[in-house]
Amino acid sequence: MARTATTVLVLGVLAGSAAAFAVSEGLKVQRAAVTAVHVAHTFSPVCRCPTDRASIAFRLTRSDRLDIWIVNSNGRVVRTLVRGRLFGRGAHHFTWNGRDDAGKLLREGNFKPRIRLNRAGRTLTMPNPIALDVTPPRVLSVKARPLLISPDGDGRADVLRVRYRVSEHAHAVLLVNGRQRVRSRFQRLRDEIDWFGKEGGRALPPGRYRLQLAAVDLAGNRSRPVPAGTVRIRYVELPASLLLARPGQRMVVPVSMDALEARWTLRRGASLVASGTTGRRLVFQAPAQPGRYLLVVSAGRHQTRATVVVRTG
């Protein structure tokens, strides 16, 4: 009798284990019906950018007829993306534009995709929320230095550095004369970016360039540009394009450059009158003969010119 009871107990345990195993395996099969799920973390339906729609992607391991909804943080359906459509096994991709079924833009908040597998008789709500964000970030502070650069690649005054602080994690975008030149690599609250005074790998010509900084957040919202000053690009400069001298006068002319040394020539027509090298103070003797002369100062691949007028009186 005891042996019979033991046998019944063992059989009962085995039967219970088998039933639990069957339920467990059945749940695994149902879960495996949707795999490789990817849901956008945040987006802005008003940014006019690549993140103006939320993407929802997954794979079906078997064909099924689907309903797909977007639900808010309270679990209420705010948008129907798919109703009763049959999809085969494989990868599927859907997007949501942040609007309800009437086409009205929803308020900021967190939303989740919900999928109904009609054949499997199961409804899945994706655990990761989609943040709908339409508020642009703010640039809290910006400082650009130095405001005089010489992007000739000699390692001296080649780069402009812009330090900034923003209200939320965002990329910084540097605008030069209204055109985007640099975008930060990281989305930090406080960082710095460098501009090397170039366009398409080539140094820009001498002149003044207006600087602005904007911020682009994780959703793609872009702030208004904030002024960051005006930078001047110069390579080598003389104080004036016209220099007056008396015959034989000792001339001392400042040379604005970041190079340690420059070459200079003084010509009258095709004739070379004088030449040499100079630092930031060019010293030479004006010709004894009155007339007009061309002074050329060269630093690397860049040069500047001035007319020297020698006259009596």
Secondary structure, 3 states (H helix, E strand, C coil): CHHHHHHHHHHHHHHHHHHHHHHHHHHHHHHCCEEEEEECCEECCCCCCCCCCEEEEEEECCCEEEEEEEECCCCCEEEEEEEEEEECCEEEEEEECCECCCCCECCCEEEEEEEEECCCCEEEECCCCEEECCCCCCEEEEEEECCEECCCCCCCCCCEEEEEEEEEEEEEEEEECCEEEEECCCCEEEEEEEECCEECCEECCCEEEEEEEEEEECCCCECCCEEEEEEEECCEECCCCEEEECCCCEEEEECEECCCCEEEEEEECCEEEEEEEECCEEEEECCCCCEEEEEEEEECCEEEEEEEEECCC
